[in-house]
Each structure stands twice: as C-alpha cells, then as structure tokens.
Amino acid sequence: MKDLKVIYLIGMLFFMGCSNSGSENSTTEPTEVSSFWGMKHDVETEISYGDNPEQKLDVYSQGQSIGEPNFWLPDTINHPTLIYFHGGGWIGGSKEDATLELIPYLERGWNIVNIEYRKGKNTAPKAVDDAMCAISWVAENATRFNIDLENIVISGDSAGGHLALITGLLNTIPDSHNCYVGNQLKIKAIVNWYGITDIAKVENYLRTKKPEWNYAGSWIEGLERIDSISASYSPVKKITSETPPIITIHGELDAVVPFDQAVTFHDLLNEVGIKNELVSDPKGKHAGFSEKQFKHIYSKIFNFLDDVIE
C-alpha cells in the first residue's frame, strides 16, 4: 500500500491539475478542469537497490489509470527521467522530504527516481557510493519503467546537490567508480540546488564560523580524512571537458553552503567551456525562496533543460 506521503502527493497532483472548482459561498461560477494529469502517474515505493535498509528508491512513471481489472496501463514510450537526491548534510533528511519538489517534472511528463542513501555521522563516503549505485540500478531497470536513458537529468538540494554533481561528473569519467554507468546512459544536465562543491572548504568554513552547524565535520570525522575525501569527492576536483551542462540555484545570503561555492564552481566550468548557468538571488537563503522567486527559478530551469533534452 502507498504510504501517507504518496497519498498526499496524489491529492496535490489533483488540485494542481485543476482550476478553481467553486463552492456554495463562491462569488464566481465554477470553471471546468483545464488540465487534469494527476491520474497519469504511478509510483512504486521502497524499491531496494542494495542490501542496506537505507538503499531504497521510489519510481514515478507515466501512464494511465484505466480501472479494473488491471487498473494501470504504463506508457509504451520512453520519457526523460529526473534522478533526485534529497539534502540533509549527508547526516539527515529523507527522500520523502523531497516528494513535493518533484511535481513540476511530473507535470511535464517526466519519470522520476527519488533516492534514499546511507547517511549519518562518520559515514563518508557511503552516500556517494550509494548514489552512484542507485544510478546504476536506473540503467539496469530502464525498460521496466520506460526510462529514456538518452535523456537523464540528475538533481538534488544541498548535500543532495553535491550528490547530483559528483555522480554526474564521475559518470563522465570511465573507471571512476565500481558503479560507473556513463557508457550506458546519457546525463543531459545537472540541476544543482545550493549544493556543496568543495567539501574541505565548506568544512573549514563551518568549523571556524558555524561550528554548531558543521555537518561536513560530522560526516567526515577526523581532520586527517577531510582532505582525502574532499580530493576524491568534491565536484570542483572532477570537472572535465565531458562534464554535462549544469544549472545551479543558490541564494547569496546562504549561511549553510556559502554562495562562493557556486561562484568558484561556475568559474571553473567557464574555464573548461562547459554549458552552465548560475541562477542567484541577492536575498535568497539556504532553501529559502519566495513563491515569486521559485516561479522565476523554475522558468530558468526548464528553459535550460529545453536546450539539452531531445
């Protein structure tokens, strides 16, 4: 059975797909539903991609609700697919936290793979290993869910933004990881929401300026390990001429992941000649944007993706 989070999502899909329905107290006439797409999606939750209890993912796929006896008819065509990693400083959060952030992609006819991974104190680099192996699972199970392996986009927020970046980059470097599948799928873009791009610099900033927030130091216990983990898993260290197009959203007032993480990273992308865009906001905080800002951000994201998705 679907959990409450998924039931809530279905309700959200219904209301977002409908125009005003009116009520007995309404002063305007009810209007017809302009576009109802909530029942064009199915979700399979808690699919294992490894042996650890945290190695789970949810797959949202396109199709049609048809009633009994089979109830669901999957699409016969492949769809662009978003792979999403939630945030939480590599030590907290859950894939369910990101559920409602997936709606704009569902509305546009995408499939989505929403991934959980191992997290917690002194667990580095297990989150990266899991993220890479989850993408490998996507490649192996693409036919089952009508996933278009030629049109993959990876995204995430905060620590999930880091995971989106590092997995997207490592999958353009052959033999970079035992779960490398860059030869089996095409990552068309990475959508990075205020992700960490230089682990050592973030840890140093947090340790000296915001010690009570030092999630990086918790993820990597022991200063002697930070430099080696950072060298192996910081996106700033893995940019090549094969790096996919990248769009970053980052508030300039972010005190959790400093804005200069994005600035430095995109300067390096420009040096290599990688298609990229940095969407900044002078009043934006970490995960803090207004409705107006979000509308602007998503218009930027989908304009960017329209240029790379076939």
N, C-alpha and C positions, 0 to 999 in steps of 0.2 A: 504494500500500500504506500501511496505517496505521503511524505511527512507534511506537517503543517506549513512548512516554508513553501513547499511546492504548491499546496492548495492556495496559499496566499498569493503566490505568483500568478496562478490562473485567474484569480479574482482581479488582480491588477491588469492582466492582459485584457480581460473583458472590458474594464472601464476605460482603459486607454484606447481601445479599439472602437469605442462608441462615442458619439456626440452626446449632447445633453439630452437626457431622457424625459425631463419634465417631472412634475409632481402635482398633487392636488393644490398645493399652495403656490405653484409657479405662476408668474405673470405672463409667461411666454408659452406658445404652443410647442408640444413635443416635436422633435425633429427625428428624421429617420437615421438609422445607423449608417454612417458614411463608409465605414470600412471595418468589418469585423474579422479579426485574424487570430483571436485567442484560441480557437479550436483547431488551428492549423499546425499545432506543435505538440510533440510528445516528449516526455522526459523519462529517462532511466537513471535512477539514483543509486549511489553507493556501489558502483562497479569497481571491482578490485583490479588494479594494475600491478600489484605486488603482494607480498605476503604480510607486510606490516599492516595493522589495523588502520593506520592513517593514510595508507596508499590507496585512496579511493577517488573516484571521479563521477560526475554527473554528465550525461549527454542529452542535449536538447536538439531534437531533429524535426525536420519539416515533413508535412504530410497532411492528412485529412481525417477528422473524426467521422466515421461512417455508420456508427450504431452496430447493433448486434447482427451476426454473431461474433464478428472479428473486431469490431469497434474501431480499429485504427488501420489506415491504409498509408504506408510510407510512400514518399515521393520516389519516383523512378529516376530522377535526375540528381546529379551531384550538386552540392551547394558550397559556396565559400564558407569557411569554418573559422570561428574565433576560439582560440585556446586561452583560457583566463586563469591567472594566479592571484589569489587574494593577498592582502597585506597583513601586517601584524608584527613587523620587526623580526621575522623568522622565528619568533618565540610564542606567538599567539595568533588569534584570528581563526576563521574557518571559511570554507568555500560557501557555506550558506550565507555568510555576511555579504557576499558579492552578488547574490541572486538578482536583485532588482537592477543592478548595473548592467545586466545582460539584455534587458528588454529592448533597447534601441537596435541591437543587432538582430534579435528575433523578428522585430517588426519589419526589417528589411530583407527577410528571407534567408538569413544565415543559420547554419548549425552552430552549436556552442558546446565546447567541452570545458567544464568548470572543475578545477583540480584541487584536491587536498594533498598535503605533503607532510613529511615529518618535520616537526618544529620543536622548539624548547631550548632551554639553557644548555650550552656546550654541545649542541648537535651539529654544528657546521662540519662539513658542507652537505649534510644529508638532504637539505631542502633542494639544493641544486641537482644532486643525483636523482632525486625523485622527479623533479620537473623534467629532466632530460628523458627519464624512462617513461614518464607519462606521455610525452610527445611520441616516443617510440611506439607506445600502445596505440596511439591515434593512427599512426601509419599502418600498423598491422590490422586494425579494425575498421578502416575507412569504408570498405564495401558494405559492411553491416549497417552503417548509418548514413550512407550516401554522402560521404565527406569528399570534397574536391581537394585532392592532395596537391593540385597545382595552384590553389588559392587559399593558403593558410595565413592567418594573421594571429600573432601572439600578443597578449596584453596582460596588464596587471597593475596594481597600485602599491606604492611604497615598496616594501620588501618584495611584493608580487611584481612590481615594476622592474626591480632588479632581476627577478627570475625570468621575466619575459625577455629582458635584454640579453642576459647571459646565455639563455638557451637558444635564442635566435642567432646570436653570434657564434656560439660553439657549433651549431648545426650548419655553419658555412665553413667550418674548419675540419676537414677529414681527420679521423682518428683522434679527435679532441676528447672523446668520452666513450665509454663502452656502450652507451645507449645512443650514440650518434646515428641519425637517420636523415642527414642532409641530402643524401643521394636518393631518398625515397619520396621526398615531398619538397614543395617549393614554398618557402616563407616569403610572402609578398610584402609584408610590412610588420613593424612592431609598434604598438601603441603603448607608450610608457607614461603612466600617471605617477609623477613625482618619485621616481624610483632611484635607488642608490646606484651610483655609477662608479664610485671609488670607495671601497669598503674601509680601507685603512684611514682615509681622510675623514670619513664620517665617524668612525670610532674615536679618532683623536679629537674631533670637534665635540662630540658628546661627552667624552671623558673629561675634557677641560672646561667646557661651557655648560653642559647639561648632564652632569653625572647621574642624576636621578632618572634620566631617560636613556641611558646607554644600552640600548637593545643590542647593538653590534658587539659590545663587550660581553654581553650575556651569551649571545650566540656563539662567540669565539672566546672561550675562557682561556686566559693566559696570553700576555702581550707577545710572547715569543711565537705564537701561532698566527697572529693577526697579519703580519707581513706576508707570510706564505699563502694564507687563504686569500688575501687581497690580490696577490700576484696571479693566482690561478683563476679567481672567480670575479674579479672586477671588470665590468664592461669596458672601461677605459683602456684596459690592457689587451682587449681581444678584437679591436677594430681592424678590419682588413678591407681590401678592395672588393670583396664579395659580401660585405655586410649589407643586410636588407635595408630598404628605406625605413626611416624611423621618425615618428612624430612624438614629441614629449609635451606633456601638460604639467606646468609647475608654477606655483604661486611664489612671488618674490618675497613674501613675508613668512615663508615656511621655516619654522624653527626646529622641525624634526628631521627633515632631509634638506639641508641648505640649498638655496637656489643655485649657488655656484656649482653644485654637482651637475646640473643640467647645462649650464653655460659652458663649462670646460668640456663636457662630453660632446656637445654640438660643435664646438670649435674644432675638435679633433675629427669629427665627421666631415666637416667642411674641408679640412686639410686633405683628406683622402678622396674627396669628391663624391661622398655618399648623399643621395637624396634625403633631405631631412627638413624638419620644421620644428621650431620651439615655440609653443604657444604659452606665453607668460601672462601673468596678471599682477600688476603692482600692488593690489590689495588681497591677493589670494594667499591663504594659509594652507597648512597641511590638511588635505581633504576638506578644505573649507572654501566653497564657491557658492555664489548665489544662483538662483534659478536663471537669471539673465546670463550669468557667466557660463553656466552649464549649457545653455542653448547655443551660445557662441562657440564653446569648446566642441560640442558635438558636430556643429556645422563644419568646423575646421577639420575634425577627424574624418568625416565621411567625404569631404572634398578631397582630402589627401588619399583616402583609400580608393576613391573612384578613379584616380590616376594610375593605380597599380593593379587593381583587381580586374581580371578579364571576364 
